[in-house]
Amino acid sequence: MLGKLDCVAIWSEDPEKLFQWYKKVFGVEESLRENAADDTGVGIDVGGLLLWFGKHSEIHGNNKDPLRHILEFKVENLDEVYGWLKRAGAKIIREPSYSPTVNADVVTAEDPEQNTIQFFQIRK
């Protein structure tokens, strides 16, 4: 039987660059770091989930299909998150707007390697 989702890994040739960007956007510190010869990366805890930025020998450059996987985060204050994204220099794909599908306000952005991240605040 499956347990809860424990980790989402984002592979990169420069995981430290991604970590520093997410750290700046989320305002969190690292929760795990590994520097073994065949396993290098750094992780942060996001809502009880490990978000891992790892080095992978087969990954080069930016994400070539940035909409295939979208990291979505439920937040309490979308305006605050939008401010974080702007200060981090994120490329905003979708300005804050209403999504009737989930009855939420949503903002969508790209990280430095063109991975798509989305934040939503449920309307009450």
Sequence and secondary structure as in RCSB ss.txt:
>XXXX:A:sequence
MLGKLDCVAIWSEDPEKLFQWYKKVFGVEESLRENAADDTGVGIDVGGLLLWFGKHSEIHGNNKDPLRHILEFKV
ENLDEVYGWLKRAGAKIIREPSYSPTVNADVVTAEDPEQNTIQFFQIRK
>XXXX:A:secstr
      EEEEEES HHHHHHHHHHHHT   SEEEEETTEEEEEEEETTEEEEEEE TT  SS SSTTSSEEEEE 
S HHHHHHHHHHTT EEEEEEEEETTTTEEEEEEE TT  EEEEEEE  
